[in-house]
């Protein structure tokens, strides 16, 4: 009979402590920031705490979200509250995997304990598993519940087939194991999309067992039976299946009535994205690329693989190959057949997708079993070693060498994860630390009579990035997202600012101009400040990495608008761009200023990125005030990406006017092109009479 001894308890405690160190060490600092998908889980958790309970959240299974809700209820709205759930789940996977592997090979006694210990040690120091144990992704639940369900299943299976007389209590206990297996197996469906393939793995395994024949499979797996099992396999299977269906029923009913939820991730499958290529060739290439994660290739997604390294090091890969060969050689024995079925099928969620491979996250269902193979490889080498050329007395030296290899592997894992050799900008892109800092700044500057204005560009992913702010911001002032559309932004900004004394705007900092990626998350053209400058007074700014907060004092009644009444122009700036219209309005809320809007037309596709320089000159040609701004499209694209025939507008605020009117002044408009690195040249310059401007408009 398989039982947990004091030795097992001691080993489990040691292995769990090792796993806990790698998963909890500096959890509040590494990884930096908070990714949008993690924040989205946090937002759903907040809805749970508000009483909005659901069986499915968008494209997300609910279990992780409910666990995060519990964590947030105790720890508050912090990145740690989300990631702590993953760390606990990841650490708990180690003892469960130990019990599963020991139960799987329990007929071999000491071998079972050795294989279980090695598997759990590898898993405890696994770079692959550590990475997801420190991220707020729901996929981390799958290895835990898959291992737990298979542990109960094998516990019941072994009790069903062991060689001894059974009483009624043992008969009932056998069914309990199968019921617990069905319970946990049903719960896996609430963890991660890839869990659905577990059912395929189980059916495939049972299909092979049926093809081998019950008696033949039992004999090869555990010896010859001398007594009838206490309950029939069909009855045990019925208990497992019934409990599984009862647990899965609510989610299954949701899928029946909301088929789009079930097929939400089908858009990334090879069957849809690789239609122009032979499917067999694509599947073969994907299989090779996915298998490359075990020692050859890194996951291209930095969030999954901050060190840019394979899931296995060379030490693990060597014994993985040996262990896989052992499994293939013994495939007709149930434990090995089970391992092969589990591993191969649970790689399919990654193999059947396109094109980012290898993909560590989608293959996470194969994670526990992947480390059984190297453990089998070590066990095989250990029993193969004592020969005439390698006497048994050298075993202690072999054990010391293995221990040294594990220690070195663990040190490399620590170095690779906590000090990754990846460019800082790649980590910034991967984890959005700016938005964690911005949310902290928003909480610090919050005032109940204010409103937060967050520009929302045309990039659809930008709104998802702001999930981080939505989750972490806890202030009293509302935060409003204003789409950067010149036709709608003035009205939406006016509504957001009504009844507020201050507007606090999230904007980019000047040094972010050199980083195009930052422009996806900022008001690159300055539309919101341009509108606010019409009537609001700029008070202060608070900067963080790449972004800043601009604070404006608002009048009691606000009504923002774009300058209207474009004066037609026909000014050619070289052969590429033409100024076809201009509109100006003056205001004197706190200091005289002019709002200028220009309409540009593309004659030929520009070959460079232009900056517009606007200067107000008096009759003598002396510059009174000026402003430079990069000429951008509504989507934030620079002029070198514009197409012939395209029309765009640019807007400027000229400060320091000598009066509340532009009468008697000229406006100098120049296109500035970069030349030879840091130097620039004025390619064209034109003068526009101030008579084209409208009359003063003083609020």
Secondary structure, DSSP 8 states (H G I E B T S, - for coil): -----HHHHHHHHHHHHHHHHHHHTTTTTSS-S--HHHHHHHHHHHHHHTT---SEETTEESHHHHHHHHHHHHH-SSHHHHHHHHHHHHHHHHHHHHHHHHHHTGGGTHHHHHHHHHHHHHHHT-HHHHHHHTS--TTHHHHHHHHHHHHHHHHHHHHHH-SS---HHHHHHHHHHHHHHHHHHHHHTTT-GGGHHHHHHHHHHHHHHHHH-HHHHHHHHH----S--SS-HHHHHHHHHHHHHHHHHHHHHHHHH-HHHHTTTGGGBHHHH-TTS-HHHHHHHHHHHHHTTTTT---S-TTT-TT---SS-HHHHHHHHHHHHHHHHTTTSHHHHHHHHHHHHHTHHHHTB-SS-S-TTTTGGGHHHHHHHHHHHHHHHHHHH-SSSS-GGGHHHHHHHHHHHHHHHHHHHHHHHHT--S-HHHHHHHH-HHHHHHHHHHHHH--TTEEEEEEE-S-HHHHHHTHHHHHH---SSEEEEEE--TTTHHHHHHHHHTT-SEEEEEEE-GGGGG-HHHHTTS-TT-HHHHHHTTT-EEEEEEEETTEEEEEEE--SS---------EEEEEEETTTEEEEEEEEEEE-SSS-EEEEEEEEEESS--SS-EEEEEEEE-TT--EEEEEEEE-B-TTS-BGGG--TT-EEEEEEEEE--SSS--TT-EEEEEEEEE-STT-EEEEEEEEEEGGGS------
